């Protein structure tokens, strides 16, 4: 039997070699245990349509259905195309996190019909028609503050709707 430092060296070397062979054997054996690999594939749900919300420098901001094979260009066209002030070099796509709630869609007071304007707080049929009439007589609103120029809409009503309306180009 070997003694001294060289004997301990050889004993340690053999112990390490045996451990490496044992671990390697376990790894190789587990790879050939006959199990088939698990294949996971995630497919989008077929029963829910792809609904896209378009806002910004488009003629008709709103929610649109993306048809199968549809493109970003198709969605922009569905939204009436871009306005003259659109910067196509800066198109932004926003994907919300799971559970994130989107804020309410703002109503464009330059394009909304009477029935849609009626949905605003304190805007009934009479005030909604007054907004449409004002728009037809005076042209498009240039900012939301001009809503107070409409007969029957004062500061109190404006304060209730200002976060729910917009003026697109």
C-alpha positions as CSV (number, residue, x, y, z in Angstrom):
1,X,0.0,0.0,0.0
2,X,1.2,3.5,-0.7
3,X,2.0,5.7,2.2
4,X,2.8,9.4,2.6
5,X,1.8,12.3,0.5
6,X,1.8,10.5,-2.8
7,X,-0.5,7.8,-1.4
8,X,-3.0,10.3,-0.3
9,X,-2.7,12.1,-3.6
10,X,-3.5,8.9,-5.5
11,X,-6.4,8.0,-3.1
12,X,-7.9,11.4,-3.6
13,X,-7.5,11.2,-7.4
14,X,-9.2,7.8,-7.5
15,X,-12.0,9.0,-5.3
16,X,-12.6,12.0,-7.6
17,X,-12.4,9.7,-10.7
18,X,-15.0,7.3,-9.2
19,X,-17.3,10.3,-8.4
20,X,-17.0,11.7,-11.9
21,X,-17.8,8.3,-13.4
22,X,-20.7,7.8,-11.1
23,X,-22.2,11.2,-11.8
24,X,-21.6,10.8,-15.6
25,X,-23.3,7.4,-15.5
26,X,-26.4,8.8,-13.8
27,X,-26.6,11.6,-16.3
28,X,-26.2,9.3,-19.3
29,X,-28.7,6.7,-17.8
30,X,-31.3,9.4,-17.1
31,X,-31.0,10.6,-20.7
32,X,-31.9,7.2,-22.0
33,X,-34.6,6.2,-19.6
34,X,-37.1,5.9,-22.5
35,X,-39.1,9.0,-21.7
36,X,-40.3,11.0,-24.6
37,X,-39.7,14.8,-24.5
38,X,-42.6,16.9,-23.6
39,X,-43.7,19.2,-26.4
40,X,-45.5,22.4,-25.4
41,X,-47.2,24.6,-27.9
42,X,-49.3,27.7,-27.2
43,X,-51.9,28.6,-29.7
44,X,-54.0,31.8,-29.5
45,X,-57.6,31.3,-28.6
46,X,-59.8,31.1,-31.7
47,X,-63.0,32.3,-30.1
48,X,-61.8,35.8,-29.2
49,X,-61.4,38.3,-32.0
50,X,-58.3,40.5,-32.2
51,X,-59.6,43.9,-31.2
52,X,-57.2,46.8,-31.7
53,X,-57.6,50.3,-30.1
54,X,-56.3,53.0,-32.4
55,X,-55.7,56.6,-31.1
56,X,-53.6,59.6,-32.0
57,X,-53.2,61.2,-35.4
58,X,-55.8,59.1,-37.3
59,X,-59.1,60.4,-38.7
60,X,-61.4,58.2,-36.7
61,X,-59.8,57.0,-33.4
62,X,-61.6,54.0,-31.9
63,X,-61.7,50.2,-31.6
64,X,-61.3,48.0,-34.7
65,X,-61.4,44.3,-35.5
66,X,-58.2,43.0,-36.9
67,X,-59.2,40.4,-39.5
68,X,-57.1,37.2,-40.0
69,X,-54.0,38.1,-42.0
70,X,-54.6,41.8,-41.4
71,X,-51.8,44.3,-41.1
72,X,-51.1,47.6,-39.3
73,X,-51.8,49.3,-42.5
74,X,-55.3,47.7,-42.7
75,X,-56.1,48.9,-39.1
76,X,-54.9,52.5,-39.9
77,X,-57.1,52.5,-43.0
78,X,-60.1,51.2,-41.0
79,X,-59.5,54.2,-38.7
80,X,-59.9,56.5,-41.6
81,X,-56.2,56.9,-42.4
82,X,-53.8,59.3,-40.8
83,X,-54.2,63.0,-40.4
84,X,-51.9,65.5,-42.0
85,X,-50.0,66.0,-38.7
86,X,-49.3,62.3,-38.3
87,X,-45.6,61.4,-37.8
88,X,-45.3,57.9,-39.3
89,X,-41.7,57.6,-38.1
90,X,-43.0,57.4,-34.6
91,X,-45.8,54.9,-34.6
92,X,-46.2,53.5,-31.1
93,X,-47.6,50.1,-30.2
94,X,-48.7,49.6,-26.6
95,X,-49.4,46.2,-25.1
96,X,-51.0,46.3,-21.7
97,X,-50.1,44.0,-18.9
98,X,-52.5,41.2,-17.9
99,X,-55.2,42.7,-15.6
100,X,-54.4,46.3,-16.6
101,X,-57.6,48.2,-17.2
102,X,-57.7,50.6,-20.1
103,X,-59.2,54.1,-19.5
104,X,-62.4,55.1,-21.2
105,X,-62.1,56.0,-24.9
106,X,-62.4,59.7,-25.3
107,X,-65.1,61.1,-27.6
108,X,-64.0,63.4,-30.4
109,X,-66.4,66.3,-30.2
110,X,-65.6,67.2,-33.8
111,X,-66.8,63.9,-35.2
112,X,-69.3,62.4,-32.6
113,X,-72.9,62.1,-33.5
114,X,-75.7,63.1,-31.2
115,X,-76.3,59.6,-29.8
116,X,-72.6,59.4,-28.8
117,X,-72.5,62.8,-27.2
118,X,-75.6,62.0,-25.2
119,X,-73.5,59.3,-23.3
120,X,-71.5,62.1,-21.7
121,X,-72.4,63.2,-18.1
122,X,-75.0,66.0,-18.1
123,X,-75.2,66.0,-21.9
124,X,-78.7,65.0,-22.9
125,X,-80.3,65.0,-26.3
126,X,-80.8,68.8,-26.3
127,X,-77.1,69.6,-25.4
128,X,-75.8,66.9,-27.8
129,X,-77.8,68.4,-30.6
130,X,-76.5,71.9,-29.6
131,X,-72.9,70.7,-29.9
132,X,-73.5,69.3,-33.4
133,X,-75.3,72.5,-34.4
134,X,-72.5,74.7,-33.1
135,X,-70.0,72.6,-35.0
136,X,-71.9,72.9,-38.2
137,X,-72.4,76.7,-37.9
138,X,-68.9,77.6,-36.6
139,X,-66.6,74.9,-37.9
140,X,-64.6,72.3,-35.9
141,X,-63.5,72.9,-32.4
142,X,-59.8,73.7,-32.1
143,X,-59.6,72.7,-28.4
144,X,-61.9,71.1,-25.8
145,X,-62.3,74.5,-23.9
146,X,-64.4,75.8,-26.8
147,X,-67.2,73.5,-25.7
148,X,-68.2,76.2,-23.2
149,X,-69.2,78.4,-26.2
150,X,-72.1,76.0,-26.9
151,X,-75.4,77.2,-25.6
152,X,-76.4,75.3,-22.5
153,X,-72.9,74.1,-21.6
154,X,-71.2,76.0,-18.8
155,X,-68.1,75.5,-16.7
156,X,-69.9,73.0,-14.4
157,X,-70.8,70.7,-17.3
158,X,-67.4,71.2,-19.0
159,X,-65.6,70.1,-15.8
160,X,-67.7,66.9,-15.8
161,X,-66.8,66.0,-19.4
162,X,-63.3,67.4,-20.0
163,X,-61.5,64.2,-19.2
164,X,-63.9,62.2,-21.5
165,X,-63.6,64.3,-24.7
166,X,-60.9,65.2,-27.2
167,X,-60.5,67.2,-30.4
168,X,-58.7,65.4,-33.2
169,X,-57.2,67.1,-36.2
